[in-house]
């Protein structure tokens, strides 16, 4: 009996029929009984073994993505074993405080993970009828988010950024500071970094270690010099742990994924290697549904105490919010936080453009008993006043500030105070929602009382303190 026949009886089939190698893909002919997403072991002539998975099967040809890349692999003498199972991640609560690579292997020098169970990295669909509507406030300690674009437990709220903007710093700050107010359940952070540079990986590791947040963070790091295939696996591996912690260990989990642009680029690279018909700007036509398989792994479920809240981060190519990646992401998620280059160039951190940002579930997570009774009114007034102030800034560049009315000049003062006092804060500054709202009233009090048309009189009477 041949080795191929023997292993096939154990659910494993082996072939030495590599027909072609293209990029990270192997084309294996003459296969049968092979399934999509099946895990593959590739053995080179020198005995080295690499892992991969089946990407496509048809006409007795299997397309295999090799995680570690195809460098050194030849069409002669290479053995390809189909293992009859999908990629699984050993999961455990002990993974918190540890650092892993994109495939879930420990890279922090610690002991191997003793698995409590193994889970398919593709997850299981959550029946829509089993979902609980998100409505509980998460305090990030960042005023621009908590005050005007509130994050709600179980929500998916992406961060749209640009090259060179401090999205990594903001992501690390949110991961360290995020808390669920008024509840005793444990809050964990699953942090997945996709295609980042080595110095960025060191930044995240050092930041979490120095702030003491590493004990509640599980980090999955995929570096830019690693094969594109691993970028497609990293977020799924991280979310598999998040689902286990949330639905089996009753934890509230914040899943931060950066950078989804690198993920989409890897998706385009693999699609081009497969010679698929490209869609917008060369990205595959199925990118929307592929992104949805990641973003939709967030939420709450009936009968489960835990939850998964997602903050995917993506850098917009050329700061273009209409680019396919942010455009499709916006359709799937429940709002967006947008970083602004002009604010950043003026030294404002975090440079969040609140007028372009939105949290569609904010109204469900704020108000009396959750944040504060005046929260919704204050947020509406800040939006209204800042929007008018921006229009007046544009007008002042044309006709001159001296031509504006006294009230208009107060709006310009408000805008400056709003950006310097409310938006701007330190990297290690963790503001409570009460502090955020108090600062909001401080800057709103620059305006005449009659201008506060979005706030109820009882709130004005309680919090408004006129400033000259």
C-alpha positions as CSV (number, residue, x, y, z in Angstrom):
1,X,0.0,0.0,0.0
2,X,1.4,3.4,-1.0
3,X,1.8,6.3,1.5
4,X,-0.9,8.2,-0.3
5,X,-3.4,5.3,0.0
6,X,-2.5,4.7,3.6
7,X,-3.0,8.4,4.7
8,X,-6.2,8.7,2.7
9,X,-7.7,6.0,4.9
10,X,-7.0,8.3,7.9
11,X,-8.7,11.3,6.3
12,X,-5.4,12.6,4.9
13,X,-4.6,12.5,1.2
14,X,-1.2,13.1,-0.3
15,X,-0.2,14.2,-3.8
16,X,3.0,15.0,-5.6
17,X,1.3,16.6,-8.5
18,X,2.1,20.3,-8.2
19,X,1.4,21.6,-11.6
20,X,2.2,25.3,-11.2
21,X,3.4,27.9,-8.6
22,X,2.1,31.5,-8.9
23,X,2.9,34.0,-6.1
24,X,1.7,32.4,-2.8
25,X,-0.4,29.8,-4.7
26,X,0.2,26.2,-5.5
27,X,-1.9,24.4,-8.2
28,X,-2.2,20.7,-7.5
29,X,-3.8,18.5,-10.2
30,X,-5.6,15.2,-10.0
31,X,-7.1,15.8,-6.5
32,X,-10.4,14.4,-5.3
33,X,-12.4,14.6,-2.1
34,X,-10.8,17.9,-1.2
35,X,-12.9,20.7,0.4
36,X,-12.7,24.4,0.4
37,X,-10.8,25.9,3.4
38,X,-9.2,22.5,4.1
39,X,-5.8,22.7,5.8
40,X,-2.8,21.6,3.8
41,X,0.8,20.5,4.8
42,X,3.4,21.1,2.1
43,X,6.7,19.1,2.4
44,X,9.6,20.4,0.4
45,X,12.4,18.2,-1.0
46,X,14.7,19.1,1.9
47,X,12.1,18.0,4.5
48,X,10.9,21.5,5.4
49,X,7.2,21.6,6.1
50,X,4.8,24.6,5.6
51,X,1.2,25.1,6.2
52,X,-1.5,26.3,3.8
53,X,-5.2,26.0,3.0
54,X,-7.4,25.2,0.0
55,X,-8.6,28.3,-1.7
56,X,-10.5,26.7,-4.6
57,X,-11.3,23.3,-6.1
58,X,-12.5,22.6,-9.6
59,X,-11.8,20.2,-12.5
60,X,-9.6,18.1,-10.2
61,X,-7.3,21.0,-9.6
62,X,-6.9,22.4,-6.1
63,X,-5.6,25.9,-5.5
64,X,-3.6,26.1,-2.3
65,X,-2.5,29.2,-0.4
66,X,0.8,28.7,1.4
67,X,1.0,30.6,4.7
68,X,4.8,30.9,4.7
69,X,5.1,31.7,1.0
70,X,6.2,29.5,-1.9
71,X,9.9,30.5,-2.0
72,X,12.0,27.4,-2.5
73,X,9.1,25.2,-3.5
74,X,9.5,23.4,-6.8
75,X,7.0,21.4,-8.9
76,X,9.1,18.3,-8.6
77,X,9.5,16.4,-5.4
78,X,7.0,18.5,-3.4
79,X,4.5,16.6,-1.3
80,X,1.1,18.2,-0.6
81,X,-1.0,16.6,2.1
82,X,-4.7,17.5,2.5
83,X,-5.5,17.0,6.2
84,X,-9.3,16.8,6.0
85,X,-9.9,19.7,8.5
86,X,-10.1,23.4,8.6
87,X,-7.6,25.7,10.5
88,X,-8.4,25.6,14.2
89,X,-7.1,27.8,17.0
90,X,-6.4,26.4,20.5
91,X,-8.2,28.9,22.8
92,X,-7.8,29.6,26.5
93,X,-8.4,32.4,28.9
94,X,-4.7,32.2,29.6
95,X,-4.1,33.8,26.2
96,X,-4.7,37.2,27.8
97,X,-1.4,38.9,28.5
98,X,0.3,37.0,25.7
99,X,1.7,37.9,22.3
100,X,1.1,35.7,19.2
101,X,1.9,35.8,15.5
102,X,-0.7,36.0,12.8
103,X,-1.4,32.2,13.0
104,X,-1.9,32.2,16.7
105,X,1.5,30.8,17.7
106,X,3.1,32.4,20.9
107,X,6.1,34.7,20.1
108,X,6.7,36.2,23.5
109,X,8.9,33.5,24.8
110,X,6.3,32.2,27.2
111,X,5.1,28.6,27.6
112,X,2.8,27.0,25.0
113,X,-0.9,27.6,25.5
114,X,-2.8,24.7,27.2
115,X,-5.9,24.7,25.1
116,X,-9.3,24.5,26.8
117,X,-10.7,23.7,23.3
118,X,-10.0,24.2,19.6
119,X,-12.2,26.4,17.4
120,X,-12.5,26.9,13.7
121,X,-11.0,30.3,12.8
122,X,-13.9,31.1,10.5
123,X,-16.3,31.2,13.4
124,X,-20.0,30.2,13.3
125,X,-22.7,32.5,12.0
126,X,-24.7,34.2,14.7
127,X,-28.4,33.9,14.0
128,X,-29.9,37.5,13.6
129,X,-32.8,36.5,15.9
130,X,-30.3,35.6,18.6
131,X,-28.7,39.0,18.6
132,X,-29.3,41.5,21.4
133,X,-29.5,45.2,20.4
134,X,-26.4,47.1,21.5
135,X,-27.3,49.8,24.1
136,X,-24.6,49.9,26.9
137,X,-22.1,52.7,27.0
138,X,-18.3,52.0,26.7
139,X,-16.1,54.7,28.1
140,X,-12.9,55.1,26.0
141,X,-11.6,58.1,27.9
142,X,-11.4,60.1,24.7
143,X,-13.8,63.1,24.7
144,X,-14.4,63.2,20.9
145,X,-15.6,59.6,21.0
146,X,-17.4,59.4,24.3
147,X,-19.0,62.8,24.0
148,X,-20.0,63.0,20.3
149,X,-19.5,59.5,18.7
150,X,-20.2,57.2,21.6
151,X,-19.1,53.6,21.4
152,X,-21.8,51.1,22.5
153,X,-21.2,47.5,23.7
154,X,-21.6,45.1,20.8
155,X,-21.1,47.8,18.1
156,X,-18.7,47.8,15.2
157,X,-17.3,51.3,14.9
158,X,-14.3,51.7,12.5
159,X,-11.6,54.3,12.6
160,X,-10.8,55.9,9.3
161,X,-7.3,57.4,9.1
162,X,-4.6,58.4,6.7
163,X,-0.9,57.6,6.2
164,X,1.2,59.2,8.9
165,X,-1.7,60.0,11.2
166,X,-1.6,58.7,14.8
167,X,-4.2,56.0,14.5
168,X,-1.9,53.4,16.1
169,X,-1.4,55.7,19.1
170,X,-5.1,56.3,19.4
171,X,-5.8,52.5,19.1
172,X,-3.4,51.7,21.8
173,X,-4.9,54.4,24.1
174,X,-8.4,53.1,23.6
175,X,-7.3,49.5,24.2
176,X,-5.7,50.6,27.5
177,X,-8.5,52.9,28.7
178,X,-11.7,51.2,27.5
179,X,-14.1,50.3,30.4
180,X,-17.7,49.2,30.8
181,X,-19.1,51.5,33.4
182,X,-21.1,50.2,36.3
183,X,-20.5,46.6,35.7
184,X,-18.2,44.1,37.4
185,X,-17.7,41.7,34.4
186,X,-14.1,41.5,33.1
187,X,-13.2,43.6,30.1
188,X,-10.6,42.2,27.7
189,X,-8.9,43.5,24.6
190,X,-8.1,41.4,21.6
191,X,-5.6,43.4,19.5
192,X,-4.9,42.2,15.9
193,X,-2.2,44.1,13.9
194,X,-2.1,43.2,10.2
195,X,0.9,43.9,7.9
196,X,2.5,46.4,10.3
197,X,6.2,47.3,10.3
198,X,8.6,46.0,13.0
199,X,8.9,49.4,14.7
200,X,5.1,49.6,15.0
201,X,5.0,46.1,16.6
202,X,7.6,47.2,19.1
203,X,5.5,50.3,19.8
204,X,2.4,48.3,20.7
205,X,4.3,45.8,22.8
206,X,6.2,48.6,24.7
207,X,3.0,50.7,25.2
208,X,1.0,47.9,26.7
209,X,3.8,46.7,28.9
210,X,4.7,50.1,30.2
211,X,1.1,51.0,31.0
212,X,0.4,47.7,32.7
213,X,-2.5,47.0,30.2
214,X,-0.8,43.9,28.8
215,X,-2.4,41.7,31.4
216,X,-5.9,42.2,29.8
217,X,-4.7,42.3,26.2
218,X,-4.1,39.4,23.8
219,X,-2.0,40.6,20.9
220,X,-1.8,39.0,17.4
221,X,1.0,40.6,15.3
222,X,1.4,40.0,11.6
223,X,4.5,41.9,10.2
224,X,4.7,43.5,6.8
225,X,7.5,41.2,5.6
226,X,5.4,38.1,6.2
227,X,3.4,36.5,3.3
228,X,0.1,38.1,2.2
229,X,-1.8,34.9,3.0
230,X,-1.2,35.3,6.8
231,X,-2.8,38.8,6.6
232,X,-6.1,37.1,5.6
233,X,-5.9,34.7,8.5
234,X,-4.8,37.1,11.3
235,X,-8.1,38.9,12.0
236,X,-10.0,35.6,11.9
237,X,-7.6,34.1,14.4
238,X,-8.0,37.0,16.7
239,X,-11.8,37.1,16.5
240,X,-11.9,33.4,17.3
241,X,-10.3,34.1,20.6
242,X,-12.7,37.1,21.1
243,X,-15.7,34.9,20.5
244,X,-14.5,32.3,23.0
245,X,-13.8,34.9,25.7
246,X,-17.2,36.6,25.1
247,X,-19.6,33.7,24.7
248,X,-17.9,31.0,26.8
249,X,-16.1,33.1,29.5
250,X,-18.8,35.9,29.8
251,X,-16.2,38.7,29.2
252,X,-16.8,42.0,27.4
253,X,-14.3,42.1,24.6
254,X,-13.0,45.0,22.6
255,X,-11.5,43.8,19.3
256,X,-9.2,46.3,17.7
257,X,-8.0,45.4,14.2
258,X,-5.4,47.5,12.4
259,X,-4.9,47.9,9.5
260,X,-7.8,46.6,7.4
261,X,-6.3,48.4,4.4
262,X,-3.4,45.9,4.5
263,X,-5.9,43.1,4.7
264,X,-7.7,44.4,1.6
265,X,-4.4,44.7,-0.3
266,X,-3.6,41.1,0.5
267,X,-7.1,40.1,-0.7
268,X,-6.4,42.0,-4.0
269,X,-2.9,40.3,-4.3
270,X,-4.4,36.8,-3.9
271,X,-7.2,37.6,-6.3
272,X,-4.7,38.8,-8.9
273,X,-2.7,35.6,-8.5
274,X,-5.8,33.6,-9.2
275,X,-6.5,35.7,-12.3
276,X,-10.0,36.7,-11.2
277,X,-11.9,39.4,-12.9
278,X,-11.1,42.6,-10.9
279,X,-13.7,45.0,-9.5
280,X,-13.3,48.6,-8.5
281,X,-9.6,49.7,-8.5
282,X,-8.5,46.1,-8.9
283,X,-10.1,44.8,-5.7
284,X,-12.1,41.6,-6.1
285,X,-15.8,41.9,-6.5
286,X,-16.5,39.8,-3.4
287,X,-14.5,42.2,-1.1
288,X,-17.8,43.4,0.4
289,X,-18.9,40.0,1.5
290,X,-15.4,39.1,2.6
291,X,-15.1,42.2,4.8
292,X,-18.6,41.4,6.2
293,X,-17.3,37.9,7.4
294,X,-15.0,39.9,9.7
295,X,-17.1,42.9,10.8
296,X,-20.2,40.8,11.5
297,X,-18.3,38.8,14.1
298,X,-19.3,41.4,16.7
299,X,-22.4,41.9,18.8
300,X,-24.3,40.4,21.8
301,X,-26.4,37.3,21.9
302,X,-29.5,36.4,24.0
303,X,-28.6,34.3,27.0
304,X,-24.9,35.3,26.8
305,X,-23.4,37.8,29.3
306,X,-20.4,38.6,27.2
307,X,-20.1,40.8,24.1
308,X,-17.7,41.7,21.3
309,X,-17.3,45.3,20.3
310,X,-15.1,45.9,17.2
311,X,-13.0,48.9,16.3
312,X,-11.4,48.1,12.9
313,X,-8.8,50.7,11.8
314,X,-8.0,51.4,8.2
315,X,-5.8,54.0,6.4
316,X,-7.6,55.6,3.5
317,X,-5.4,55.7,0.4
318,X,-4.7,59.4,-0.4
319,X,-7.1,60.3,2.4
320,X,-9.9,59.4,0.1
321,X,-13.0,58.4,2.1
322,X,-14.7,57.3,-1.2
323,X,-12.0,54.7,-1.8
324,X,-13.5,51.1,-2.0
325,X,-12.1,50.0,1.3
326,X,-13.6,52.7,3.6
327,X,-16.7,53.0,1.3
328,X,-17.6,49.3,1.7
329,X,-16.6,49.3,5.4
330,X,-19.1,52.2,5.9
331,X,-21.9,50.1,4.5
332,X,-21.3,47.2,6.9
333,X,-20.4,49.0,10.1
334,X,-22.4,51.3,12.4
335,X,-20.7,54.6,11.8
336,X,-17.1,55.8,11.6
337,X,-14.5,57.9,13.4
338,X,-12.5,60.0,10.9
339,X,-9.1,61.4,11.6
340,X,-8.3,64.8,10.0
341,X,-4.9,65.7,8.6
342,X,-5.4,69.5,9.0
343,X,-6.2,69.1,12.7
344,X,-3.1,66.9,13.1
345,X,-0.9,69.5,11.4
346,X,-2.1,72.0,13.9
347,X,-0.9,69.8,16.8
348,X,-4.3,68.6,17.9
349,X,-4.4,65.0,19.3
350,X,-6.5,63.0,18.7
351,X,-7.2,64.8,15.4
352,X,-10.8,63.5,15.1
353,X,-13.0,65.3,12.6
354,X,-16.3,65.2,14.5
355,X,-18.3,66.6,11.6
356,X,-17.4,63.6,9.4
357,X,-17.7,61.1,12.2
358,X,-20.8,59.2,13.2
359,X,-21.9,56.6,15.7
360,X,-25.3,55.3,14.5
361,X,-25.9,53.5,17.9
362,X,-24.9,56.5,20.1
363,X,-28.5,57.4,21.1
364,X,-29.0,53.9,22.5
365,X,-26.0,54.1,24.9
366,X,-26.4,57.6,26.4
367,X,-28.7,59.5,28.7
368,X,-29.7,59.3,32.3
369,X,-28.6,56.1,34.0
370,X,-26.0,55.4,31.3
371,X,-24.0,58.6,30.9
372,X,-25.8,61.8,32.0
373,X,-29.2,63.3,31.2
374,X,-27.8,66.2,29.3
375,X,-25.5,64.2,27.1
376,X,-27.6,64.0,23.9
377,X,-28.5,67.8,24.0
378,X,-24.9,68.7,24.6
379,X,-23.7,66.6,21.7
380,X,-26.3,68.0,19.3
381,X,-25.3,71.6,20.3
382,X,-21.6,70.9,19.9
383,X,-22.2,69.6,16.4
384,X,-24.4,72.6,15.5
385,X,-22.1,75.2,16.9
386,X,-18.9,73.7,15.5
387,X,-20.5,73.3,12.0
388,X,-21.5,77.0,12.0
389,X,-18.1,78.0,13.2
390,X,-16.4,76.2,10.4
391,X,-18.6,78.0,7.9
392,X,-17.7,81.3,9.6
393,X,-14.0,80.5,9.4
394,X,-14.4,80.1,5.6
395,X,-16.3,83.3,5.4
396,X,-13.7,85.2,7.5
397,X,-10.9,84.2,5.0
398,X,-12.9,86.0,2.3
399,X,-14.3,89.1,4.0
400,X,-12.0,89.3,7.0
401,X,-12.8,88.6,10.6
402,X,-13.3,92.3,11.5
403,X,-16.4,92.2,9.2
404,X,-18.1,89.5,11.3
405,X,-20.7,90.3,13.9
406,X,-20.0,90.1,17.6
407,X,-21.9,86.8,17.9
408,X,-20.0,85.4,14.9
409,X,-16.7,86.2,16.5
410,X,-17.8,84.3,19.6
411,X,-18.4,81.3,17.4
412,X,-14.8,81.6,16.2
413,X,-13.6,81.7,19.8
414,X,-15.8,78.7,20.5
415,X,-14.3,76.7,17.6
416,X,-10.8,77.4,18.8
417,X,-11.6,76.4,22.4
418,X,-13.5,73.3,21.2
419,X,-10.5,72.1,19.3
420,X,-7.9,73.0,22.0
421,X,-9.9,72.2,25.1
422,X,-12.4,69.5,24.1
423,X,-10.9,67.6,21.2
424,X,-7.3,67.8,22.3
425,X,-6.0,65.7,25.1
426,X,-2.9,63.8,26.2
427,X,-2.1,60.2,25.1
428,X,-2.3,59.2,28.8
429,X,-5.2,61.4,29.6
430,X,-8.2,59.2,30.5
431,X,-11.3,61.4,30.9
432,X,-14.5,60.2,32.5
433,X,-17.8,61.0,30.7
434,X,-18.6,63.5,33.4
435,X,-15.3,65.3,32.7
436,X,-16.0,65.3,29.0
437,X,-19.4,66.8,29.4
438,X,-18.1,69.4,31.9
439,X,-15.5,70.5,29.3
440,X,-18.2,70.6,26.7
441,X,-20.3,73.0,28.9
442,X,-17.1,75.1,29.5
443,X,-16.6,75.7,25.7
444,X,-20.4,76.1,25.0
445,X,-20.5,78.8,27.7
446,X,-18.5,81.0,25.4
447,X,-21.6,81.4,23.3
448,X,-24.6,83.6,24.3
449,X,-27.3,81.6,26.1
450,X,-29.8,82.3,23.3
451,X,-27.6,80.4,20.9
452,X,-28.0,77.1,22.7
453,X,-31.1,76.2,20.8
454,X,-30.5,72.4,21.0
455,X,-30.4,72.2,24.8
456,X,-33.4,72.0,27.2
457,X,-33.8,75.0,29.5
458,X,-33.4,72.9,32.7
459,X,-29.9,71.8,31.5
460,X,-28.9,75.3,30.6
461,X,-30.0,76.5,34.1
462,X,-28.0,73.8,35.8
463,X,-24.7,73.8,33.7
464,X,-24.4,77.0,31.7
465,X,-22.0,79.6,33.1
466,X,-21.7,82.6,30.8
467,X,-18.2,83.7,29.8
468,X,-17.2,87.1,28.5
